[in-house]
């Protein structure tokens, strides 16, 4: 009888300890599952953010290339305009020279008429 009672008591203690350990093991498994889910979510968010930043970087590079091309075009237009201005300035100088020459001729002609 005493042995049966002792065995029963030991079995109850063992069952109680096993239940406690199983509960702790389940809590650990639940915690680990939550941690893994958080890790996966964070990893996915980081991946999405990385892709977003890579797209933005690509877009900025495209815009920068377009701006460089536009700057070259504007620079070329300015060079063409500068050359045109230099040509016009030379043309005006020539016209001014011709006007001075005509003024000299007119003046000399007046002097020659007066001398007659």
Secondary structure, 3 states (H helix, E strand, C coil): CHHHHHHHHHHHHHHHHHHHHHHHHHHHHHHHHHHHHHHHHHHHHHHHHHHHHHHHHHHHHHHHHHHHHHHHHHHHHHHHHHHHHHHHHHHHHHHHHHHHHHHHHHHHHHHHHHHC
